Amino acid sequence: MTRLKKLLYTILLFSFMNSNIVIGANNGYSFKHYNTNNGLSQNSVRTILQDSLGFMWFGTKDGLNRFDGTTFKLFKFSPDGILSDNVFNRIIQDSGNNIWLSTDEGVYIYNQYREHFHLFDRKTNDNDSVSGVVTDMVADEDGDIWMSVEGKGVFHYNQADDLLNFYSIPIVEDGMKMVCLYPDNDKGIWVFPYSSLIIYIDKVKEEVSQFNLEDDPELLLETGEVLDVYSDHNNILLLATSQKGLVAINTVNKTHKILLDKDANEQPLFVRTIERIDPNTLWIGTESGIFILSTSSNNITNLRHNPAIPNSLSDNAIYSIYKDRDGGVWVGSYFGGVDYYSNINNNFELFYPVLNEQSLKGKRVREFCNA
């Protein structure tokens, strides 16, 4: 991204602070629903991935699901199996096409060609291992794997040298244990503990430093959980937080902007996930549905579940959003399973009878006439 494009993107992003939010259950977005009635193991979908073979993977609170477009294949703990836990927090794929799975009982690696799981049991030189609740896991540009473990800290696995390092980080004792990770392009990783200063780990120097804002030194101590981080370029990080909404951090100037922290009814937003859909559009998953931010129109649209509209979102508590290689968008929620949106299948505008709105009065349409 050129400097001019970066500047324009930043200006457009910050202009959302003055945008109007349009609430709608549909607004031209039609979703196809997948849940336990279709074979999904459980309706709380925490993480989504499309692998190199095109399969969709869904990690739930009760099992791992692989979807081929027609049927789900379920992977779960069994007494004679490899997996020892059914809660899947993150799914990523490495440069060797192995699928890494973080769970509440460590990390597992799946070989998609042999269809075989094995526990990641590498240890550091001090005999530390990745065990317990692994809250986040990411791969950096070198193919190294970073894992945050509840109550412990951050592990860095250098795949090329087969070395595991551990970094202890300060954690708020009375706060949530979730620690979010985001790799940058300078051989380092940003670490986001609960309501704490941001931590930066330089993997070349093996040094840990702290980052704070200069325009509001107290803000980072009030963000709550950071559930997701996104960046289009080096110096702006978008943070999905539980207590401050969607926050943009300039890591060079050490300044911030709160981009989205309330809905149209002035209710605070709990933001969980961020996904770029196209160069001009971000989908923001919250506990209050999806907020679609359009930098081309400077509009914000809020999609929510409406029981009167069958193809609206299944649930408002959005936990994961993933854009596949065909441009389709998969949305995982806490109670509703997976919703799928495709521009290709949204050429028709649908009208339903909706209570207290100017809409159809019934579901059956017999004929049309000229006005």
C-alpha positions as CSV (number, residue, x, y, z in Angstrom):
1,M,0.0,0.0,0.0
2,T,1.4,3.4,-1.1
3,R,1.8,6.3,1.4
4,L,-1.1,8.1,-0.4
5,K,-3.4,5.1,-0.1
6,K,-2.4,4.6,3.5
7,L,-3.3,8.3,4.2
8,L,-6.6,8.1,2.4
9,Y,-7.5,4.9,4.2
10,T,-6.7,6.4,7.6
11,I,-8.8,9.5,6.9
12,L,-11.7,7.4,5.7
13,L,-11.4,5.0,8.7
14,F,-11.4,7.9,11.2
15,S,-14.4,9.5,9.5
16,F,-16.6,6.7,10.7
17,M,-16.7,8.5,14.0
18,N,-19.3,10.8,12.5
19,S,-21.2,8.2,10.5
20,N,-24.9,7.3,11.1
21,I,-25.7,3.7,11.9
22,V,-28.5,2.1,9.9
23,I,-30.1,-0.8,11.8
24,G,-31.6,-3.6,9.8
25,A,-32.3,-7.3,10.1
26,N,-31.8,-7.8,6.4
27,N,-30.8,-4.7,4.4
28,G,-30.3,-6.8,1.3
29,Y,-28.1,-9.4,3.0
30,S,-29.5,-12.9,2.8
31,F,-27.8,-15.7,4.9
32,K,-28.0,-19.4,4.5
33,H,-28.0,-21.2,7.9
34,Y,-26.0,-24.2,9.1
35,N,-26.5,-25.6,12.6
36,T,-27.0,-28.8,14.5
37,N,-30.0,-29.6,12.3
38,N,-27.6,-29.8,9.3
39,G,-24.9,-31.9,11.1
40,L,-22.9,-29.2,12.8
41,S,-21.7,-30.7,16.2
42,Q,-22.6,-27.6,18.3
43,N,-24.0,-24.1,17.6
44,S,-21.3,-22.0,19.4
45,V,-18.8,-21.4,16.6
46,R,-15.6,-19.8,17.9
47,T,-13.2,-20.0,14.9
48,I,-13.4,-20.6,11.1
49,L,-10.8,-21.6,8.5
50,Q,-10.7,-22.5,4.8
51,D,-7.8,-24.9,4.2
52,S,-5.7,-25.3,1.1
53,L,-7.9,-28.0,-0.3
54,G,-11.0,-25.8,0.0
55,F,-12.6,-27.5,3.0
56,M,-14.2,-25.2,5.6
57,W,-13.3,-25.9,9.3
58,F,-15.5,-24.8,12.2
59,G,-14.2,-25.0,15.8
60,T,-17.0,-25.1,18.4
61,K,-17.4,-25.6,22.1
62,D,-18.1,-29.3,21.4
63,G,-16.1,-30.6,18.5
64,L,-14.3,-29.8,15.3
65,N,-16.2,-29.8,12.1
66,R,-14.9,-30.1,8.5
67,F,-17.4,-29.1,5.8
68,D,-17.1,-30.0,2.1
69,G,-20.1,-27.9,0.9
70,T,-22.6,-30.6,1.5
71,T,-21.9,-32.6,4.7
72,F,-20.0,-32.1,7.9
73,K,-17.3,-34.5,9.2
74,L,-17.0,-34.4,13.0
75,F,-13.8,-34.8,15.0
76,K,-14.2,-35.2,18.8
77,F,-12.5,-36.5,21.8
78,S,-12.8,-40.3,22.4
79,P,-11.1,-42.5,25.0
80,D,-9.0,-44.3,22.4
81,G,-8.3,-41.2,20.2
82,I,-5.6,-38.5,20.1
83,L,-7.8,-35.5,20.9
84,S,-8.2,-34.9,24.6
85,D,-10.6,-31.9,24.4
86,N,-13.6,-30.8,22.4
87,V,-13.3,-27.0,22.9
88,F,-11.5,-25.4,19.8
89,N,-10.4,-21.8,20.2
90,R,-8.3,-21.2,17.0
91,I,-7.7,-22.9,13.7
92,I,-4.7,-21.9,11.4
93,Q,-2.8,-23.5,8.6
94,D,1.0,-23.4,8.3
95,S,3.2,-23.2,5.2
96,G,3.4,-26.9,5.1
97,N,-0.4,-27.2,4.9
98,N,-0.7,-28.7,8.4
99,I,-3.7,-27.5,10.4
100,W,-3.0,-26.3,13.9
101,L,-5.8,-26.4,16.5
102,S,-5.7,-24.6,19.8
103,T,-7.9,-26.1,22.5
104,D,-8.5,-25.9,26.2
105,E,-6.0,-28.7,26.6
106,G,-3.1,-27.7,24.5
107,V,-2.4,-27.6,20.7
108,Y,-2.9,-30.3,18.1
109,I,-1.7,-30.6,14.6
110,Y,-3.7,-32.2,11.8
111,N,-2.1,-33.7,8.7
112,Q,-4.9,-33.3,6.1
113,Y,-3.4,-35.8,3.7
114,R,-2.9,-38.6,6.2
115,E,-6.0,-37.4,8.2
116,H,-4.1,-37.8,11.4
117,F,-3.8,-35.7,14.6
118,H,-0.9,-35.4,16.9
119,L,-0.3,-33.4,20.1
120,F,2.2,-30.6,19.8
121,D,4.5,-31.7,22.7
122,R,7.7,-29.7,21.9
123,K,9.4,-28.3,25.1
124,T,11.6,-25.3,25.7
125,N,15.1,-25.5,27.0
126,D,13.6,-24.9,30.5
127,N,11.2,-27.8,30.0
128,D,8.1,-25.6,29.5
129,S,5.4,-26.9,27.3
130,V,2.2,-25.6,25.6
131,S,-0.4,-27.1,27.9
132,G,-3.7,-25.8,29.3
133,V,-6.0,-23.3,27.7
134,V,-4.5,-21.9,24.5
135,T,-6.5,-18.7,24.0
136,D,-4.9,-17.5,20.7
137,M,-2.6,-18.8,18.0
138,V,-1.2,-17.1,14.9
139,A,1.5,-17.7,12.2
140,D,3.9,-14.9,11.3
141,E,5.4,-14.1,7.9
142,D,8.3,-16.6,8.5
143,G,5.9,-19.4,9.2
144,D,6.6,-19.4,12.9
145,I,3.7,-20.2,15.3
146,W,2.8,-18.1,18.3
147,M,0.6,-19.4,21.0
148,S,-0.8,-17.6,24.1
149,V,-1.6,-19.9,27.1
150,E,-4.0,-18.8,29.9
151,G,-2.2,-18.1,33.1
152,K,1.3,-18.7,31.6
153,G,2.4,-16.4,28.7
154,V,3.4,-16.6,25.1
155,F,5.2,-19.4,23.3
156,H,7.1,-19.0,20.0
157,Y,7.7,-22.0,17.9
158,N,10.4,-21.7,15.2
159,Q,9.4,-24.4,12.7
160,A,12.6,-24.2,10.6
161,D,14.9,-24.8,13.6
162,D,12.3,-26.8,15.6
163,L,12.8,-24.6,18.7
164,L,10.2,-23.5,21.2
165,N,10.7,-20.3,23.3
166,F,8.6,-19.0,26.1
167,Y,8.0,-15.3,27.1
168,S,6.4,-14.5,30.4
169,I,4.1,-11.5,30.3
170,P,2.3,-9.6,33.1
171,I,-1.3,-10.5,33.5
172,V,-4.1,-8.7,35.4
173,E,-4.9,-11.2,38.2
174,D,-8.6,-10.2,38.6
175,G,-9.2,-9.9,34.8
176,M,-9.9,-12.3,32.0
177,K,-7.1,-14.6,31.0
178,M,-7.5,-14.1,27.2
179,V,-4.3,-12.9,25.5
180,C,-4.7,-11.8,21.9
181,L,-1.8,-12.0,19.4
182,Y,-1.0,-10.1,16.2
183,P,2.2,-10.5,14.1
184,D,3.8,-7.5,12.4
185,N,6.1,-7.2,9.4
186,D,9.2,-6.4,11.5
187,K,10.0,-9.8,13.0
188,G,7.9,-9.2,16.0
189,I,4.5,-9.8,17.5
190,W,2.0,-7.6,19.4
191,V,0.5,-9.1,22.6
192,F,-2.7,-7.8,24.2
193,P,-3.4,-8.9,27.7
194,Y,-6.6,-8.0,29.6
195,S,-6.8,-4.2,30.4
196,S,-3.0,-3.8,30.2
197,L,-0.3,-2.0,28.3
198,I,0.3,-3.6,24.9
199,I,3.4,-5.8,24.8
200,Y,5.8,-6.1,21.9
201,I,8.1,-9.2,21.4
202,D,11.0,-8.8,19.1
203,K,11.8,-12.4,18.1
204,V,15.2,-11.6,16.6
205,K,16.5,-9.9,19.7
206,E,14.3,-12.0,22.0
207,E,13.3,-8.8,23.8
208,V,10.0,-7.9,25.4
209,S,8.9,-4.2,25.7
210,Q,5.7,-2.3,26.6
211,F,3.7,0.1,24.5
212,N,1.4,2.8,25.8
213,L,-0.5,5.7,24.3
214,E,0.7,9.2,24.6
215,D,-2.7,10.9,24.0
216,D,-4.5,8.8,26.7
217,P,-2.2,6.7,28.9
218,E,-5.1,5.3,30.8
219,L,-7.1,4.0,27.9
220,L,-5.3,0.6,27.5
221,L,-6.0,-0.1,31.2
222,E,-9.7,0.1,30.5
223,T,-10.2,-1.8,27.3
224,G,-11.1,-5.1,28.9
225,E,-10.4,-8.1,26.6
226,V,-8.9,-7.6,23.2
227,L,-10.5,-10.4,21.1
228,D,-9.2,-9.7,17.7
229,V,-6.7,-7.4,15.9
230,Y,-6.5,-6.3,12.3
231,S,-4.2,-4.1,10.2
232,D,-4.0,-3.2,6.5
233,H,-0.6,-1.6,7.0
234,N,2.2,-1.2,9.5
235,N,1.3,1.6,11.8
236,I,-2.5,1.3,12.3
237,L,-3.9,-1.5,14.4
238,L,-7.7,-2.1,14.8
239,L,-8.6,-3.6,18.1
240,A,-11.8,-5.5,18.9
241,T,-12.4,-4.8,22.6
242,S,-15.0,-5.8,25.2
243,Q,-15.2,-2.4,26.9
244,K,-14.1,0.3,24.4
245,G,-15.6,-1.1,21.1
246,L,-13.5,-0.8,18.0
247,V,-10.3,1.1,18.6
248,A,-7.7,2.3,16.1
249,I,-4.1,2.5,17.4
250,N,-1.3,4.4,15.7
251,T,1.8,2.5,16.8
252,V,4.1,5.2,15.4
253,N,2.5,8.3,16.9
254,K,1.1,6.4,19.9
255,T,-2.3,7.9,19.4
256,H,-5.8,6.4,19.1
257,K,-9.3,6.9,17.8
258,I,-12.4,5.1,19.1
259,L,-14.2,4.3,15.8
260,L,-17.3,2.4,17.0
261,D,-18.3,2.0,20.6
262,K,-22.1,2.4,20.7
263,D,-25.0,1.2,18.5
264,A,-27.8,3.4,17.2
265,N,-29.5,3.2,20.5
266,E,-26.4,4.4,22.4
267,Q,-25.8,1.0,23.9
268,P,-22.1,0.1,24.4
269,L,-20.6,-2.4,22.0
270,F,-18.7,-5.6,22.9
271,V,-16.6,-6.2,19.7
272,R,-15.3,-9.7,19.1
273,T,-14.0,-10.0,15.5
274,I,-12.9,-8.0,12.5
275,E,-12.7,-9.2,8.8
276,R,-11.9,-7.2,5.7
277,I,-14.4,-8.2,2.9
278,D,-13.1,-6.0,0.1
279,P,-10.8,-2.9,-0.2
280,N,-13.7,-0.7,1.0
281,T,-15.5,-2.9,3.5
282,L,-15.0,-4.2,7.0
283,W,-17.3,-6.5,8.8
284,I,-17.2,-6.1,12.6
285,G,-18.7,-8.9,14.7
286,T,-20.2,-7.8,18.0
287,E,-22.6,-9.0,20.7
288,S,-25.1,-6.7,18.9
289,G,-24.9,-8.3,15.5
290,I,-22.6,-7.3,12.5
291,F,-21.6,-3.8,11.7
292,I,-20.6,-3.3,8.1
293,L,-18.2,-0.3,7.7
294,S,-18.0,1.0,4.1
295,T,-15.2,3.4,3.4
296,S,-16.6,4.2,-0.1
297,S,-19.9,5.5,1.2
298,N,-18.9,6.4,4.8
299,N,-21.9,4.4,6.0
300,I,-22.3,1.9,8.8
301,T,-25.0,-0.8,8.5
302,N,-26.0,-3.0,11.5
303,L,-27.3,-6.4,10.7
304,R,-29.2,-8.2,13.4
305,H,-31.3,-11.3,13.9
306,N,-35.1,-10.9,13.3
307,P,-37.3,-13.9,13.9
308,A,-39.7,-12.6,11.2
309,I,-37.1,-12.8,8.5
310,P,-35.9,-16.4,7.9
311,N,-32.7,-15.3,6.1
312,S,-31.5,-12.8,8.6
313,L,-28.6,-13.6,11.0
314,S,-29.3,-16.6,13.2
315,D,-28.0,-14.9,16.3
316,N,-26.7,-11.4,17.4
317,A,-23.7,-12.7,19.4
318,I,-21.1,-12.9,16.7
319,Y,-17.9,-14.8,17.5
320,S,-16.1,-15.3,14.2
321,I,-16.2,-14.0,10.6
322,Y,-14.3,-15.5,7.7
323,K,-14.1,-14.6,4.0
324,D,-13.4,-17.6,1.8
325,R,-11.5,-17.6,-1.5
326,D,-14.7,-17.3,-3.5
327,G,-15.7,-14.1,-1.7
328,G,-18.3,-15.8,0.4
329,V,-18.5,-14.8,4.1
330,W,-19.0,-17.3,6.9
331,V,-20.3,-16.0,10.3
332,G,-20.0,-18.0,13.5
333,S,-22.2,-17.1,16.4
334,Y,-22.7,-18.2,20.0
335,F,-26.2,-19.8,19.6
336,G,-26.9,-19.8,15.9
337,G,-24.2,-22.0,14.3
338,V,-22.8,-20.8,11.0
339,D,-24.4,-18.3,8.6
340,Y,-23.2,-18.0,5.0
341,Y,-23.5,-14.9,2.8
342,S,-22.6,-14.8,-0.9
343,N,-22.9,-11.8,-3.2
344,I,-23.6,-14.2,-6.1
345,N,-26.8,-15.4,-4.5
346,N,-28.0,-12.0,-3.4
347,N,-29.3,-10.7,-6.7
348,F,-32.9,-10.6,-5.4
349,E,-34.3,-8.2,-2.8
350,L,-36.6,-10.1,-0.4
351,F,-39.6,-8.6,1.4
352,Y,-41.2,-10.1,4.5
353,P,-44.0,-9.1,6.9
354,V,-42.2,-7.4,9.8
355,L,-44.0,-6.2,12.9
356,N,-44.0,-2.4,13.5
357,E,-42.4,-1.7,10.1
358,Q,-43.7,-0.5,6.7
359,S,-43.7,-3.9,5.1
360,L,-45.9,-6.7,3.7
361,K,-48.9,-7.7,5.8
362,G,-48.8,-11.3,4.9
363,K,-46.5,-14.0,3.6
364,R,-48.6,-15.1,0.6
365,V,-48.5,-13.0,-2.6
366,R,-51.1,-13.9,-5.2
367,E,-50.6,-11.4,-8.0
368,F,-49.0,-8.1,-9.0
369,C,-50.6,-5.0,-10.7
370,N,-49.4,-1.7,-12.0
371,A,-49.8,1.2,-9.6
